[in-house]
Amino acid sequence: MLDGCVPWPEEFAERYRAAGYWKDETLGEMLRARAREHGDRPALVAPRGSTRGSTRQTGRSTGPGAGRVTGHGQVTGPATGPRGEGTTGSDEAGWERLTYAGLDARADRVAAGLRALGIAPGDRVVVQLPNTAAFVTLIFGLFRLGALPIFALPAHRSSEITYFCEFTAATAYVIPDEDDYRHLAGEVLAKTTTLEHVLTEIPEADPADLPRPDPADVALFLLSGGTTGVPKLVPRTHREWAYSGRAVAEACGYDQDTVHLVSLPLGHNWPLTHGLLATLHAGGTLVLADGPSPDETFPLIESEGVTETGLVPGVALLWMEAAEWGEHDLSSLRRVTIGGSKLSDELAKRVEPALGCRLQQAFGMAEGLCGFHRPEDPPEVVLVSQGIPVSPADEMRVVDEDDRDVPPGEVGQLLARGPYTIRGYYRSPAHNAQTFTHDGFYRTGDLVRLLPTGHVVFEGRVKDQINRGGDKIAAEEVENHLLAHPNVRQVALVGVPDEVLGERSCACVVPRGEAPALPELAAFLRERGVAAFKIPDRLEIMTDLPLTPLGKVSKKALTAMVT
């Protein structure tokens, strides 16, 4: 196990291996097996994107080939059918189409190209790419090589990217070939010491023999939702992360006819497992969209015969409103899965009539545990709950503040343990001591209650986190940035209910001197490299902040004041 990561106790590891949850297979080998089974079937339809052009040399690269790209990284040859039955290809509209054999071959070339560039097994690579074919081919190339991607989101800016690079000693950073990302990379380079390559093109070379990664090794880093400061890094191994995708595919009934559309940022764990991993495991087709707007997604649903997709509640509302106009044929959709934040009961009732397909609710976290409704679940359960765990080996407890199990049906904090739920964050021993129990249960921070059927109903958060349409905002991080403003004396960030996003953020500020305006604070945060979704939606100027009897800011009272 990678230094700084918490391994599973051997007792549990043996249990998961014996039950067949963990296989002696890497993520790269999983794709190889699918290519043998489904070689000529379409695996991926995705925008070409802008990850091409020359690689930007950082000035710190060393060794032969450092700072250069071997191979052009583009798909060559025409697509030979409407769903890309050829090995590789791109169509006139700018879409890349890869079969399973083509995706597998490209992963080999990317792994060889990265190795020729000087990226070695165990190296950390920050990946900040949009939903493109380059994203998929890059990460499988990294899996084959044994280098570890760190999945940044397109909205992250210099504050977050610099932290990821420094904290992990990342040697490479991959971005789109666009001016704003090049400018961002320049800011990051000025603040980091380990970064050797900023890549705007995915390198390729003739396939080469590479050492096989150990399936028990860490394969990638996801980002936690985080409740304090910047996100924690979630280490996921080949064998347990591969199992999470397989378990999702089995729970959702995916097969070779599944055509899954991912329109949310692919760097999130949910699109990666529910979309990419589950679809490829089942031999289905993964379709990527630039974004979730109906203008972008509805034509794809019609042209590609999309059967499955995942949405957050706010996007689902937009889809339902747009579907009323009936300009595109959405009849191929069998099911829409909604998660990321809780779907209100009233909105849930409108999904199936508006979109003409089955509603499935879901829950999950980068740390592991995820759940979905099953096809046989009755409508009355689907409307009010968020699903049941995907694995028979998932263990859940619902406890009070003293870790005592609450009576059935009562609200408590959800604890989770299982074959794809981590045992600790990367290089965070103090935080791990608080977040994991002595016997390995993860304290999710979610307040839930369980229905008699075992379905989970989410009721809120234990800790101070704002869930803005599925994007998790750690209040403390934004507060720390705002306190650097010369006209902010005190600040507290709270979530306020919102029908579309679930929550919006409100900054409650006690000013120093002249009170700042919201546009001024927004510009200040952007200058500090804070992601756009973390910028407060609302500002309330106050003379003081309410306190608890212990002298701490009472966010419960504050939320009541501004709601």
N, C-alpha and C positions, 0 to 999 in steps of 0.2 A: 504494500500500500504506500502511496506517495506520502513523503514526509509532510506532516501538517494535517493529515486526514485521519479520521477515526475509523478503524476497520470494524467489520461485523465480528462478534465473538464466534469462534470456530463452531460452537454448538449450533448456532443459527445458520452459519454458512453451510454446514453439513446437512442440516434439515432442508434448506432451500435447494441444494444440489440434488439430494435424494428424491425430493418431490418433483424434480424436473423443471422447477422455476428458473433456476440458473443453469445455463448450458456452457459447455466448453467452446465458446464461440465469441469472437469479437464482432463489433458492429460492422467492420469491413467484410468479415466473413459472412455475416448475415446477408449483406447485399449480394455477395458472390453466390450464395445458395439460391437466392431469388432469381439471379440471372441465369443459373443453370435450369431452373424450373420454368421460367417465363421469358426466355431470351428475347423473342420478337414482339412481346406484348408491350404496349405503351406504359412507361413508368412515370414520365414527367413531362408536363406542358407548362412553360414558364416564360415570362418576359425575358428578352435578351439582356436588358439592363445596360448599365454603363461601366461595368467592371472590366475594362479593357484599356488599351493604350499602354504607354510605357510605365514601368515601375519607378516610383519616386525613390531616389537614393537618399539615405539619411545622412550620410557623411560619417557614420560610425560602423558601416558594414565592413566585415573583414572576410578574407578567404576567397578562394576562386569562385567566381559567379555571384558574389555578394552584391546586392543592389541591382541585379539584372534579372530579366525574365527569360526563361528558356521555353520556347513555344508560344503560340499566339493566344491560346486559351479560348478560341472560338469554335463553334460547331461548324463543320463543313459538310457539304453535300445536301441535296434536297430532301425534304420530307416526302415520303412516298404514299401518303394517304391522309385522310382528314384527321386521324388521331395519331399520326406519326409512326406508321408501322416499320419505317426504316430504322436502322441502327441509331443514327443521329441525324439531325437536320434542323433547319430553321425555315419558317415560311415567310412570305412576302410581308406579312403584317408585323414581323418582328418577334415572333414567338419561337422559342426553341422547343424541340420535341425529341425526347430521348426514350428509346426502348430500355428494357432492363439490361440487355447486353451492352447497349451504348453507354448507359450510366455507369455500369461496372467498369467498362474499358476506360472511360474518362477518369474515374476515381484512381485507377492505376497510373494514368499519365500525370494527374495532378500530384499524387504522392511522390512520383519520381521527380517531377519538376520542383516541388518544394525541397526535396532532399538535395537536389543539385544546387539550389539557391543557398544552402547552408542551414536549413531548418532541420533539426534532429529530433529523434524520439525523445519525448519528455518536455520539449520546448512548449512554451505557452504562446498562443496566437489569439489576439483579440480580433473578433470577427464582427464588423458592423456593416452589414450588407442588407439591402432591401430584398424583397421576395423575388429572386431571380434563380435561373438554373445555376449560375455561378455559386450561389450560396450552397446549394445541395452538393454539387460536385466538389467544392472546396472542403466541406466538412467530412465527406467520406474519404477524400484524399488524406486529410489529417488523421482520421481514424486508422486508415491503412498504414500510415507512417508511424503512428504512435505519438504524434504531437497533439496537444490539448487545446481545442478551441474554447474561448471564453466568449459567450454570446452576449454582446452588447446590443442595445436596441437602437434603431435609427434616430430616435429622439435624444439620445444621450449626447452630452456635450463635454467640454474639456474637463470639467470637474470630475465627472464619473470616469471618463476614459483614462485620464491620468492616474486615477486611483487604481483601476483595474491593471494597468501596465506596471505600476510601481509595486503594488501588493503581490503580484504573481511573478515579477521579474520577467514579463513578457518580452520576447525577442522580435515579434512581428505584429503588425496591425494592418488589417485588410479593410479597405474602404471602396466606395464607388468612385469612378473616375469623374468626379464633379468638383467644381471650384470650392463650394462651401466645405466639403469634406477634406479637400486638400488644405484649406485654411485651418480647419480644425486639427488636422494631423500636424501642421506646423506648430500650433500651440502646444500640443501634447509632446512633441519632440523637444521643445524648449524646456519642458518640465521634468522629463524622464531621463534615466541613465542607462537602462538596459535595452531599449528598443533599437534594433538594428535595421529593420526593414519596414517601410510603409508600402504596401502593395496596392496598386490600382488595377492590376491584371492578375488573373490566376495563372501561375506558371504551369507549363506542361513539358514533359520529356518522354522519351521512349521508356516503357515500363522496365523496372529493374527489380531484382530480388532485394527485399527489405526484411529486416528482422520482424518476427511476428510479435505483436504486443500480447501481453498476458491478459486473458479475459477478466481477471480479477483486478487489473490495473484501472486507475482513474482514466476515463476517456475524454471528459469534457467538464466544463464548469458552467452551471446555470446561475442565474442571479435570484436571490431570495426577494420576496416582496419587501422585507425590511421594515422595521418599526423604529429603529434608531439609526441615525447617520446614513452612510451610503450602504447599498445592498451588500449582504453577506454572500460569499461565494459557496455554491452548492456543488461538491464534487460527486460526479456520477460515474460509476464503473461501466465497462462494456457489458458485462453479463446482467447486471440488475437494470440498467436503463433499457437494454434490448428487451428484457422481460416486460417492462412497463408498457412498451409498444405492443408486444404480443398479447398481453392481458387486455389492453384496450380493444384491440382488433377482435378478440374472442368475445368480449363482453358486448360489443356493438354489432357483432355479426357481419364483419367485413368479409368480402370475398373478391374474386377476380373481376367482378362486375362493378365493384365500388369505384366511383370517380369522386374524389374528395377535393373540394375547393378550399384553399387556405387564402384568406384575404387579410387576416390580422397579421401583425409582424411575426415572421417565422421564428425569431429569436426567443419568443416566449416558450415556456415548457409545454403549454397546452397545444398550440399548433404543431410543435415538434413531435409530441407523442400521439395525440389524437389525429393529427394530420399526417405528417411525414412517416413516422415509424410504423404506426398501425396500418397505413395504406400500403406501404412497401412490404410489410410482413405478409399481408393478405394477397399480394400480387395485383393490387388495384392500380389506378392511375391517380397521381397527385397533380393537381392543377393549381398554380400559384397566380395570384392577382396582385397588382401594384398596391391596391387599397380596397377597403370594404364598401365603397359607395355603390349604390345600385347602377350608376352609369358605367362602372367598370366591371361589376360582377354579373349583372343580369345577362349581358350578351354572352359571357363565358358559360353561364349555366345552360343557355340555349345551344350554343355551338359545340360544347364539349360533352353535353349530356351529363352534367354534374348530378350526383345522387346524394351527396353528403356535404355538409359544411358546418363550421363552428362560428358563432357570433357572440358578442357581448350585448347586453340588453339595449343600449343606446342605438347600436347599429341595427339590431332586430326591429326596433321601432321605425327607423328610416326605411328598411326593406318593406315593412308592412304598408307604410304609406305609399311607397313607390309602386308596389304591386297592384294597387287599385287601378292604375292607369292601363295595365295589361298590355304593354307594348312588346314584351318578350315572353316567350314560352318557357315557363318554369316547371312544366309538368314532369321533367325527369327527376326533380327533387323528391327523394323519399323521406328525408328527415333533416331537420335543422336542430343543431345542438347549441344551447345557450348556457354560457357560464361566464367566468371572470368576475362577476359580481352578482348579487342575488336578483333574480327576476321576480318582480312583483306578481302577486296572484292575478291581478286584473290584466296586466300585460300578457301573462301566460295564456289566459283564456282567448286572446285575440290571435295568437300565432298560427294555429292550424287553419282557421277559417280564412285568414288573410293570405297565407303562403301556399295553402293547399297541400301541405305535407305534415308529417308527424313531428311533434315537439319532443325533444329530449333535453332534460336539464343535466348539468354536470357540475362537478366541483373538483378542485385539484390544487396542487402547490408544487413549486420547483423541488421542494424537499422530498417529494414522493407521493404520498397517498392521493389517489384520485378515484372518482366514482361517477357513474352514469346510470340513468334509468335503463331498464331492459325492455325489449320489444313487448314483452307480455305484461308490463306494469299497467294497471288500470289508469284511466285519465284522471281520476280524483287524486291519485298519488303523484302523478307527473306534474300536476298543476301546483302542488303545495310543497314539494320536497325537491332536493337537488340530486338524488340518486343514491346508489349503494356502491361500496368499493368494488374494484374490478377483479381483485384476486381473492380466492378463498383463504389465502394465508394472511390477508390484511387483518390486523388487530386494532380495535378501537376501544377507547375508554372515554366516558364523559364524567368529568370530575368537578368538585367544588374548589375553592381557594386553597384547601388543605389537602388536595389530591385524593379526596375520598369520593368514591363513585356516587353519583347522585341517583335518586330513585328513577325508575324507568319513566320516560316522557318528560322529565324536568330538564331545564337548561343548565348547561355546564360547559367547561372548556373541553375541547376535543383533543385527546391524546392518540397518537398513531404509532404503530410499529409494523414492519412487514418486509417482504423480500425486495422492495424497491424504494423503501423509505430510509433516508440516510441516518447514520448514527452521530453525525456531527458536521459542523461547517468547517471549511478550510481555514487553518491557522487561527482559530477562535476559541481557545480553551476556556476563557472566562465566560464567554457567551454560551458555549456549549454546556457548561455546568448549570446554567440557569434554564436552558431551553430543552434539555434532555433529562429524563428521569434516570435514576441509578440503574434501572433495568432496561433502558434503551428506548423508552417511548418518547416520541417527539411532541413537545407542547406546541400545538399549531397556533395558539392564540385566537382560535375561532370559538365563539359561543354557539353551541348547537343543542338540539334535542333530537332524540331518535323516535321515529314512529314504531308502532308494534311490529311492522314489517321489516324493520331494520334500516329503512330509508332515513337519510340525514336531512334535517331542516336547519339551515343556518340562520342565526339570530343576531349576529354582530361580531365585534372584535373585542378581545380582552385588552389588547394593547393599543397604543396611540398610533393608529395608521388610518389613512384616508384612502378609500378604494374609489378612484375616479374612473368609472367606466372600464374597470379591469386593470388600469394602471395604478400601482400601489405607491403612495406617497408617504415617506417617513417624515412625520411632522418635525421631528427634531432637526433633521438635515436642513429643511427649508428655513426653520427658525434661526438656525445658526448663521445661515447666509444673510437673512434679513437684519440680524443684530449687528452686522457689519456696516449697515447704512447709518450715516451720521445723524439722521433725524429719527431713528428708532431707539427708544429707551427699553421697552419691553415688547415682546410679541409672543403670541400663541396661535398656532394654526389648528383649526378644527374643521371637521367635515359637517356640511349641512345637507339635508336631504335634497335630492334632485330626481325628478321623474324619469329623465332620460339616462343620465350617467350613474344613477344610484346615489352618488355623493359629489358635491363640489367643495372646493377648499375655500375657507374664509380666514384671512389674516386679521387677527385682533391686535391692534397696535396701540401702545401707549407712547406718544411721540416725545422726542427731545427737541424743543423749539418748535418751528413750524411743522405742522403735520404733513407728511408726504402723501401724494396722491397715488392711486393704484397704477396708472401708466408709468409713473416714475419708479416705483418699486419693481414693476415688471421689467423695465429696461435695465435696472440695476442687477437683477438676477440673471438676465440674459448675458450681461457683460461678464458675470462671474462664471459663465459656462453651465448654468443650471438648465436641465431639460425643460422643454416648453410645458409638458403636462404637469410639472411641479409648481409652476407659477400660479399664485393664488387667483381664484376667479373673482374674489370679492374682498373688500377691505372695510373694516370697521375701526374707527378711531375711538379710543376709550381713555378715560382719565386714570383708570387702574384696572387690574385684572382680579377676578374673584379668587380667593384662596381657600384651601382646605384647612381644617383645624391644625394640621401639621405645617402650615405655611407654604404649601405647594400650590401652584396654579390649578384651580379646579376646572378641568376641561368639561366636566359634566355640566357644571353651572354655566360655563361660558357658552357651550353649545345651546343650552336652553335659552340664553339671552339673545342669541343671534338667529335662532330658528323661527 
